[in-house]
Amino acid sequence: MGDITFDQVWKVYPDGTEAVRAVDLTIDDGALMVLVGPSGCGKTTLLRMVAGLEEVTAGKIRIGDREINDVAAKNRDIAMVFQNYALYPHMTVYDNQAFGLRLRHLAKREIETRVRGISRVLGLGEELKKKPGQLSGGQRQRVAMGRAIVRQPQAFLMDEPLSNLDAKLRVQMRSEISKMQRELGTTMIYVTHDQTEAMTMGTKVAVMKKGDLQQVDAPDVLFTRPANLFVAGFIGSPAMNLVQARIERSEGDVFAAFAGMRLRVDEEALAERPALTGYDGREVVLGIRPDATEDAALARDAPADRRFTAVAELRETVGSEAYVHFTLDAEPVVTEDTRELAVDTGTEMLQKLEDEAAEHKTPFVARMHARSRAREGEQVEVFVDTRELHFFDPATGDGIYT
């Protein structure tokens, strides 16, 4: 079918709201592109412009060499799956899936072949005579997907299709969608607010904030080399710990100093971030992911200059892992990006961030093995794998790399 291309695409509503701003993005033929970001970031608007449900204010959208800005939605050969399923309640599972094919006047035998074939793939073979009200949430979502697939469109557009499902079913369904997309080889644009969904499903992931693309990359690149503070804080669960720090050099070694402590930066991290040499003696934002930490008592031969000590305030044990929460005597990172991340979590989290700034306190979460003896109210020595430290410019929020 060709690539889907956004060329300087804008969406501005009559009241002046800029929902999408100057988006340049190419989605390769056969790729699964996930659009992710906070509520109101423009990801659904971008999807609806591809579908023809929203007009493009400026710029061009192309499928292959064909510009589709002025092509009617029904003529774009695109299938969309919504979060509320949008099934016809009075029709059977079979008729819901066959409806679009009948409108296109396909032969009865062709319709039957397609519907029964995809129903077997989606595990709906025994449900074809039932109506949506007789199905579970997961089954209704499969019907909605089946209705889209039988059309054999040029592209699938999915707008938070799993948001109404329980956690266990979401995990199952996202693996099924990924498998289906690979088998069909059809281009898919998938919108979600859930960054875990984005990271497990996408060939590439586009992170959006307030109508702007922040970074488009493979999931592992977003995690290991975030372009800025917003991407760093949004991608990863639990979120990356962010703290104001100072770069210090001593006897040839480089240290990140914060909260009265110092961590020696590993040579591997320095090699990947040569621009960090320009920050000697300067303030930076230091990022430490929870999974780069461990209880020092369990980390064999952990160097003393890669540890810090803090008092555990809360321990959450989940299977083989324990999440241990601390509060550091350090300035929290308060920027436009961290404010936006706090608002996305909840209005009360923004107030919490402001309170922490007033108290000069920074929360910190460490992921440890469940065998850790870290207990609430006790002092714990935390080992940090300083090969995996992240650094950001405090003025721009950009990652410090080259």
C-alpha positions as CSV (number, residue, x, y, z in Angstrom):
1,M,0.0,0.0,0.0
2,G,3.0,2.3,0.6
3,D,4.0,4.4,3.5
4,I,1.7,6.8,5.5
5,T,3.3,10.2,5.5
6,F,2.5,13.3,7.6
7,D,4.1,16.4,6.0
8,Q,4.0,19.5,8.3
9,V,0.4,18.6,9.5
10,W,-1.5,21.0,11.7
11,K,-4.9,20.9,13.3
12,V,-6.2,24.1,14.7
13,Y,-9.7,24.4,16.0
14,P,-11.9,27.5,15.5
15,D,-11.2,28.6,19.1
16,G,-7.5,28.7,18.3
17,T,-6.6,25.5,20.0
18,E,-3.6,23.8,18.3
19,A,-4.3,20.1,18.7
20,V,-1.5,19.0,16.4
21,R,1.5,21.2,15.4
22,A,3.8,20.7,12.4
23,V,3.9,16.9,12.6
24,D,6.4,15.3,10.2
25,L,6.2,11.5,10.4
26,T,6.6,8.5,8.1
27,I,5.0,5.2,8.9
28,D,6.6,2.4,6.8
29,D,4.4,0.0,4.9
30,G,3.6,-2.9,7.1
31,A,4.7,-1.3,10.3
32,L,2.9,-1.0,13.7
33,M,3.3,2.6,14.8
34,V,2.1,3.4,18.3
35,L,1.1,7.0,19.2
36,V,1.5,7.6,22.9
37,G,1.2,10.5,25.2
38,P,-0.9,12.2,27.9
39,S,-4.6,12.9,27.4
40,G,-5.0,15.9,25.1
41,C,-1.6,15.5,23.5
42,G,-3.1,15.2,20.0
43,K,-2.6,11.5,19.3
44,T,-6.3,10.7,18.6
45,T,-6.7,13.9,16.6
46,L,-3.8,12.7,14.4
47,L,-5.5,9.4,14.0
48,R,-8.8,10.9,13.1
49,M,-7.2,13.1,10.4
50,V,-5.9,9.9,8.7
51,A,-9.4,8.4,8.9
52,G,-11.0,11.5,7.4
53,L,-13.0,12.2,10.6
54,E,-11.1,15.5,11.2
55,E,-10.1,18.0,8.5
56,V,-6.4,18.9,8.2
57,T,-5.8,22.6,8.8
58,A,-2.4,22.7,7.1
59,G,0.1,20.2,5.7
60,K,-0.5,17.0,3.8
61,I,-1.2,13.4,4.6
62,R,-0.3,10.8,2.0
63,I,-0.8,7.1,1.6
64,G,1.9,6.0,-0.8
65,D,2.0,8.7,-3.5
66,R,-1.7,9.6,-3.0
67,E,-2.6,12.7,-1.0
68,I,-5.7,12.0,0.9
69,N,-6.5,15.4,2.5
70,D,-9.6,15.9,0.3
71,V,-10.5,12.2,-0.1
72,A,-13.8,11.3,1.6
73,A,-13.5,9.0,4.6
74,K,-15.4,6.2,2.9
75,N,-13.0,6.2,0.0
76,R,-9.7,6.0,2.0
77,D,-9.8,2.2,2.4
78,I,-9.0,2.4,6.1
79,A,-10.6,0.5,8.9
80,M,-10.9,2.0,12.4
81,V,-11.4,0.2,15.7
82,F,-12.7,2.4,18.6
83,Q,-12.4,1.9,22.3
84,N,-16.2,1.5,22.7
85,Y,-16.4,-1.2,20.0
86,A,-19.2,0.5,18.1
87,L,-21.0,-2.8,17.3
88,Y,-24.6,-3.0,16.1
89,P,-26.4,-4.4,19.2
90,H,-29.3,-5.9,17.2
91,M,-27.0,-7.8,14.8
92,T,-25.3,-11.2,15.4
93,V,-21.5,-11.5,15.5
94,Y,-21.6,-12.8,12.0
95,D,-23.7,-9.9,10.7
96,N,-21.6,-7.3,12.5
97,Q,-18.6,-8.6,10.6
98,A,-20.3,-9.0,7.3
99,F,-22.1,-5.7,7.3
100,G,-19.3,-3.7,5.6
101,L,-18.7,-6.4,3.0
102,R,-22.4,-6.4,2.0
103,L,-22.3,-2.6,1.5
104,R,-19.4,-3.2,-0.9
105,H,-21.6,-5.8,-2.7
106,L,-19.2,-8.7,-2.3
107,A,-20.5,-12.1,-3.3
108,K,-22.2,-14.1,-0.5
109,R,-19.7,-16.9,-0.7
110,E,-16.8,-14.5,-0.5
111,I,-18.3,-12.8,2.6
112,E,-18.8,-16.2,4.3
113,T,-15.3,-17.3,3.6
114,R,-13.8,-14.1,5.0
115,V,-16.0,-13.9,8.1
116,R,-15.7,-17.5,9.1
117,G,-12.0,-17.5,8.4
118,I,-11.2,-14.5,10.6
119,S,-13.6,-15.7,13.2
120,R,-11.6,-18.9,13.6
121,V,-8.4,-16.8,13.9
122,L,-10.0,-14.6,16.6
123,G,-11.6,-17.5,18.5
124,L,-15.1,-16.5,17.6
125,G,-16.1,-19.5,15.6
126,E,-18.6,-20.7,18.2
127,E,-20.1,-17.2,18.8
128,L,-21.3,-16.2,15.3
129,K,-25.0,-16.5,16.1
130,K,-24.7,-14.5,19.3
131,K,-25.4,-10.8,19.7
132,P,-23.0,-8.4,21.3
133,G,-24.9,-8.2,24.6
134,Q,-24.2,-12.0,25.1
135,L,-20.5,-11.6,24.8
136,S,-17.7,-10.6,27.2
137,G,-15.7,-7.4,26.8
138,G,-12.8,-9.3,25.2
139,Q,-15.1,-11.1,22.8
140,R,-16.8,-7.8,21.7
141,Q,-13.4,-6.3,21.1
142,R,-12.5,-9.3,18.9
143,V,-15.7,-8.8,16.9
144,A,-14.8,-5.1,16.3
145,M,-11.3,-6.2,15.2
146,G,-12.8,-8.9,13.0
147,R,-15.1,-6.4,11.3
148,A,-12.1,-4.3,10.5
149,I,-9.9,-7.2,9.3
150,V,-12.4,-8.8,6.9
151,R,-12.5,-5.6,4.9
152,Q,-8.7,-6.2,4.1
153,P,-8.1,-2.4,4.2
154,Q,-4.9,-0.6,3.4
155,A,-4.4,0.3,7.0
156,F,-5.8,-0.3,10.5
157,L,-6.4,2.6,12.9
158,M,-6.9,1.7,16.5
159,D,-8.0,4.3,19.1
160,E,-7.3,2.9,22.6
161,P,-9.1,-0.3,21.8
162,L,-8.2,-2.1,25.0
163,S,-9.0,0.7,27.5
164,N,-12.3,-0.9,28.6
165,L,-10.8,-4.3,29.4
166,D,-9.5,-5.6,32.7
167,A,-5.7,-5.8,33.2
168,K,-5.3,-9.6,32.4
169,L,-7.4,-9.4,29.3
170,R,-5.5,-6.3,28.1
171,V,-2.2,-8.3,28.3
172,Q,-3.7,-11.1,26.3
173,M,-5.3,-8.9,23.7
174,R,-2.3,-6.7,23.0
175,S,-0.2,-9.9,22.2
176,E,-3.0,-11.1,19.9
177,I,-3.2,-7.7,18.1
178,S,0.6,-7.7,17.6
179,K,0.6,-11.2,16.3
180,M,-2.3,-10.5,14.0
181,Q,-0.6,-7.4,12.6
182,R,2.6,-9.3,11.9
183,E,0.7,-12.1,10.1
184,L,-1.4,-9.8,8.0
185,G,1.5,-7.4,7.3
186,T,-0.9,-4.5,7.2
187,T,0.1,-1.0,8.3
188,M,-1.4,-0.2,11.7
189,I,-1.5,3.1,13.7
190,Y,-2.3,2.3,17.3
191,V,-3.2,5.1,19.8
192,T,-2.8,4.5,23.5
193,H,-2.2,6.4,26.8
194,D,-0.7,3.3,28.3
195,Q,3.1,3.4,27.8
196,T,3.4,-0.3,28.7
197,E,1.1,-1.1,25.7
198,A,3.2,1.2,23.5
199,M,6.5,-0.4,24.5
200,T,5.4,-4.0,24.1
201,M,3.5,-3.6,20.8
202,G,5.1,-1.0,18.6
203,T,7.6,-1.5,15.8
204,K,8.2,2.2,16.5
205,V,6.7,4.5,19.0
206,A,5.9,8.2,18.6
207,V,5.7,10.1,21.9
208,M,3.6,13.3,21.8
209,K,3.1,16.2,24.1
210,K,0.8,19.2,23.5
211,G,0.4,18.5,19.8
212,D,4.2,18.1,19.2
213,L,6.2,15.0,18.4
214,Q,8.9,14.5,21.1
215,Q,10.6,11.4,19.8
216,V,10.0,8.6,17.3
217,D,12.1,5.5,17.8
218,A,12.1,1.8,18.5
219,P,10.8,1.1,22.0
220,D,14.3,0.1,23.4
221,V,15.8,3.4,22.1
222,L,13.1,5.4,23.8
223,F,13.9,3.6,27.1
224,T,17.8,3.7,26.9
225,R,18.3,7.0,25.0
226,P,15.3,9.4,25.7
227,A,15.5,12.6,23.7
228,N,14.4,14.8,26.6
229,L,13.0,14.9,30.1
230,F,9.5,14.4,29.0
231,V,10.2,11.2,27.1
232,A,12.4,10.0,30.0
233,G,9.7,10.6,32.6
234,F,6.8,9.2,30.5
235,I,8.5,6.0,29.3
236,G,9.2,3.4,31.9
237,S,7.3,2.0,34.9
238,P,8.0,2.9,37.6
239,A,9.0,6.3,36.2
240,M,12.7,7.4,36.0
241,N,13.9,9.1,39.1
242,L,15.0,12.6,38.4
243,V,17.1,14.8,40.7
244,Q,19.2,17.9,40.3
245,A,22.9,17.1,40.4
246,R,26.3,18.6,39.8
247,I,29.0,17.1,37.6
248,E,32.4,17.0,39.4
249,R,35.7,15.7,38.3
250,S,38.3,14.3,40.7
251,E,41.6,12.6,39.8
252,G,40.4,11.8,36.3
253,D,37.0,10.4,37.4
254,V,33.6,12.0,36.8
255,F,31.0,12.1,39.6
256,A,27.4,13.1,39.8
257,A,26.9,14.8,43.2
258,F,23.4,15.1,44.7
259,A,21.8,15.1,48.2
260,G,25.3,15.2,49.8
261,M,26.3,12.0,48.0
262,R,28.4,11.3,44.9
263,L,28.2,8.5,42.3
264,R,31.1,7.8,40.0
265,V,30.0,7.8,36.4
266,D,31.0,4.6,34.6
267,E,33.4,4.9,31.6
268,E,30.8,3.2,29.4
269,A,28.2,6.0,30.2
270,L,30.8,8.7,29.6
271,A,31.8,7.1,26.2
272,E,28.1,7.2,25.1
273,R,27.8,10.9,26.3
274,P,30.9,12.8,25.2
275,A,29.0,16.1,25.5
276,L,29.0,15.5,29.3
277,T,32.6,16.8,29.4
278,G,31.2,20.3,28.7
279,Y,29.3,20.2,32.0
280,D,32.2,19.9,34.4
281,G,31.3,21.9,37.5
282,R,27.8,22.6,36.2
283,E,24.3,21.6,37.2
284,V,22.5,18.8,35.3
285,V,19.4,16.8,35.7
286,L,20.4,13.2,36.7
287,G,18.1,10.4,35.7
288,I,18.2,7.0,37.4
289,R,15.8,4.3,36.4
290,P,14.5,2.1,39.2
291,D,15.8,-1.1,37.4
292,A,19.3,0.3,37.5
293,T,19.3,-0.1,41.3
294,E,19.7,-3.0,43.7
295,D,20.1,-3.5,47.4
296,A,23.9,-3.1,47.9
297,A,23.9,-6.2,50.2
298,L,22.8,-8.3,47.2
299,A,25.1,-6.7,44.6
300,R,28.4,-8.6,44.8
301,D,31.6,-6.5,44.7
302,A,29.6,-3.3,44.3
303,P,32.1,-0.4,44.4
304,A,31.6,2.0,47.3
305,D,31.5,5.0,44.9
306,R,28.4,3.6,43.2
307,R,26.3,3.4,46.3
308,F,24.2,5.8,48.4
309,T,22.4,5.5,51.7
310,A,18.8,6.5,52.5
311,V,16.0,5.5,54.9
312,A,13.3,3.3,53.4
313,E,9.8,4.8,53.7
314,L,7.7,2.2,51.9
315,R,8.3,-1.3,50.6
316,E,6.1,-2.9,48.0
317,T,6.8,-6.5,47.2
318,V,5.5,-7.8,43.9
319,G,6.6,-11.4,43.2
320,S,10.3,-11.6,42.8
321,E,10.8,-7.8,43.0
322,A,10.5,-5.2,45.7
323,Y,9.9,-1.5,45.1
324,V,11.5,0.5,47.9
325,H,10.6,4.2,48.2
326,F,12.9,6.9,49.7
327,T,13.0,10.7,50.1
328,L,16.3,12.4,49.2
329,D,17.4,15.7,50.6
330,A,17.8,17.2,47.1
331,E,16.1,19.7,45.0
332,P,13.3,18.1,42.8
333,V,13.3,18.8,39.1
334,V,10.6,21.3,38.4
335,T,10.3,22.1,34.7
336,E,7.6,22.4,32.1
337,D,8.2,18.7,31.2
338,T,8.0,17.5,34.8
339,R,4.9,19.6,35.5
340,E,3.2,18.1,32.4
341,L,4.1,14.6,33.6
342,A,2.7,15.4,37.1
343,V,-0.6,16.8,35.6
344,D,-1.0,13.6,33.5
345,T,-0.7,11.5,36.7
346,G,-3.3,13.7,38.4
347,T,-3.9,17.2,39.6
348,E,-2.9,16.3,43.2
349,M,0.5,15.1,41.8
350,L,1.3,18.6,40.5
351,Q,0.6,20.0,44.0
352,K,2.8,17.2,45.5
353,L,5.6,18.3,43.1
354,E,5.2,21.9,44.3
355,D,5.3,20.9,47.9
356,E,8.4,18.8,47.4
357,A,10.1,21.8,45.8
358,A,9.2,24.0,48.8
359,E,10.6,21.4,51.1
360,H,13.7,20.6,49.0
361,K,12.8,16.9,48.9
362,T,12.9,14.5,46.0
363,P,11.1,11.1,46.0
364,F,13.2,8.1,44.8
365,V,12.1,4.5,43.9
366,A,14.5,1.6,43.8
367,R,13.7,-1.8,42.3
368,M,15.3,-4.5,44.3
369,H,15.2,-8.3,44.5
370,A,12.5,-9.6,46.9
371,R,15.3,-11.1,49.0
372,S,16.4,-7.6,50.0
373,R,16.1,-7.0,53.7
374,A,15.1,-3.4,53.2
375,R,12.4,-2.5,55.7
376,E,10.4,0.6,56.3
377,G,12.1,3.0,58.7
378,E,15.5,1.4,58.3
379,Q,18.6,2.7,56.6
380,V,19.3,1.0,53.3
381,E,22.4,1.1,51.1
382,V,21.4,1.3,47.4
383,F,23.7,0.2,44.6
384,V,23.4,2.1,41.3
385,D,24.6,0.7,38.0
386,T,26.2,3.9,36.8
387,R,26.6,2.5,33.3
388,E,22.9,3.3,33.0
389,L,22.7,6.9,34.2
390,H,20.9,9.5,32.2
391,F,21.8,13.2,32.0
392,F,19.7,16.2,30.8
393,D,20.4,19.9,30.3
394,P,18.4,21.7,33.1
395,A,17.7,24.7,30.8
396,T,16.5,22.9,27.7
397,G,15.5,19.5,29.1
398,D,17.3,17.8,26.2
399,G,19.3,14.6,26.8
400,I,23.1,15.1,27.0
401,Y,24.7,12.8,24.4
402,T,27.0,14.1,21.7
